[in-house]
Amino acid sequence: QVQVQESGGGLVQAGGSLSVSCVASGKIFSINDMGWYRQAPGKQRELVAIITKAGSTTYVDSVKVRFTISRDNAKNTICLQMNSLKPEYTAVYYCHAEILRTRKGNDYWGQGTQETVSS
């Protein structure tokens, strides 16, 4: 069965860098968009960055110059490189993927990985 798993979260000081990775596994025919979302305590989950199968990227405005999302289609993985981190970026980061097991895509979510940025 299909699974989406994140890794790479942790504790980092403000101004530092951190990366998170995500891999999709299982009986996968193809993957369309993949992306990262985050949810801070008491707040709604929000989109951070997405990347299409062809490599087109979209970022939330606040992270455009700091974060970079990349994708390896052969390995069914994405990575989010996060630089110049701020305390307000502290959140659980979730990987999302639209995965095709047939011709129709379905939404899959990882369990999330905690990122904490200290001041």
N, C-alpha and C positions, 0 to 999 in steps of 0.2 A: 504494500500500500504506500501511497505517497506521503512523504514527510518533508517538512521544512524546518531546518534547525539553524539557529544563530550561535555565534561564538565570538569571543573577543572583547566583551564588555569588561568594565572594571573601574578602578578609581584613578583619577588623573587630576593634576593641579590645573588651575585656570591658566590659559595660555598654552597648555600642552597639547599633545596630539594623541589620538587613539583611533583604532580601526576596528570595525566589526565586520564579520563575514557571515554569509548565509549559503547553505547548500540545500538543494532540493534533490530528493532521492525517491526511488520507487519506480513503479511502472508508469513512466512518463513518455508520452508521444512527442510533446513539444511544450515549450513554455513561452508565453507571450510576455507581458510586462512583469517586471520584478521591481520591488522597491522597499524602502524603509519608512516606517512610521514610528512615532514616539509618543509616549504618554507619561506626563509628569503627574505627581500626586495631586488629586483634586481637579485635574484638567482632562479634557477630552483627548482622545487619540488624534494625532494630526500627521499629515503627510510631510515627510522630510525630503525625499528624493525618489524618483522612479527612473527606470531605464528600460527601453524597449528591447526587443530581440535584436533589432538592427543597431542598437547602441545610442539611440537618441535619448537625451537626458532632460529631466525637469527637476528643479529644486525650489523649495520654498525660499522666498526672497531673503530671509534672514541668514541663510547659510550658503548662499550662492558662491561667495568668494572664499569660503572656508572649507566646505565639504566637497568631496569628489566621489561619485558613485561609478563603479566599473562592473563589467560583466564578462564572464567566461562561459560561453554557450556550451563548449565541449564538456565542461565540468559541472554545468548547471549551478553555477555559483555567482554571487555578487559580493561586492565589498564596498564598504563606505569608509573612506578615509576622512577623518575629522581633524582639522587643525584649528589653532587659535580658539580653543574651547573656552566657553563661558559657563559660570555656575548655573545659569538659567537653562542650559542644555541638559542638565541632569534629568534623566528619565529612563524608563524602560523602552528599549528600542526593539521594534518588532519587524521581522522580515515578512513580506507578502509576495505571493507569486500567483499569477494566473496560469494554471497548468492544464494542458489538454491531455486527457486520457483517451478521449475520442475526438470528435470534431468540435466539441463544445468545451470552452474553458470553464474551470471552476476555481474558486478562491481558496487559497491555502495560507495559513498563518503559522509562523513559528511561535515558540513559547515566550520569546522575549529575552533580552539580555540587559542587565542593569548597567547603566553608565552613570557614574557620579563624578561631578566636577567640583572640586573644592576651591574655595576662594583664597 
